[in-house]
Amino acid sequence: MDSSTDQGPLTLDDLTTGEKAKVVKINAKGPFKKRLLEMGFVQGTIVEVIKYAPLKDPVEYQVKGYHVSLRHEEAQKIEVTRV
């Protein structure tokens, strides 16, 4: 049903403005993974895409009531499912 399964897992970077998703998995290691977890990107958390920067990078997300900006390569490390 979900076309994302043909191209691999859905990531935060695949979402568009206004979409919400639930964090499934963090595919990062070391200090960067720790930083993502500290910012609230933990399994089961709902994340909303707020807006893209004028040059499309970074992207602003809302997670646990906070606004966080991530670059595309960072957002690709966060697997999600749409809600």
ChimeraX attribute file (.defattr): number of C-alpha atoms within 10 A of each C-alpha:
attribute: neighborCount
match mode: 1-to-1
recipient: residues
	/A:1	4
	/A:2	8
	/A:3	9
	/A:4	12
	/A:5	9
	/A:6	8
	/A:7	7
	/A:8	9
	/A:9	16
	/A:10	22
	/A:11	22
	/A:12	27
	/A:13	19
	/A:14	14
	/A:15	17
	/A:16	14
	/A:17	13
	/A:18	11
	/A:19	15
	/A:20	20
	/A:21	20
	/A:22	20
	/A:23	21
	/A:24	19
	/A:25	17
	/A:26	20
	/A:27	13
	/A:28	15
	/A:29	10
	/A:30	7
	/A:31	9
	/A:32	11
	/A:33	17
	/A:34	13
	/A:35	13
	/A:36	18
	/A:37	13
	/A:38	10
	/A:39	14
	/A:40	18
	/A:41	22
	/A:42	17
	/A:43	15
	/A:44	13
	/A:45	14
	/A:46	20
	/A:47	25
	/A:48	23
	/A:49	22
	/A:50	17
	/A:51	17
	/A:52	17
	/A:53	11
	/A:54	8
	/A:55	7
	/A:56	10
	/A:57	14
	/A:58	18
	/A:59	22
	/A:60	18
	/A:61	24
	/A:62	17
	/A:63	17
	/A:64	14
	/A:65	10
	/A:66	10
	/A:67	14
	/A:68	16
	/A:69	18
	/A:70	17
	/A:71	15
	/A:72	15
	/A:73	11
	/A:74	17
	/A:75	21
	/A:76	19
	/A:77	19
	/A:78	24
	/A:79	21
	/A:80	26
	/A:81	19
	/A:82	16
	/A:83	10
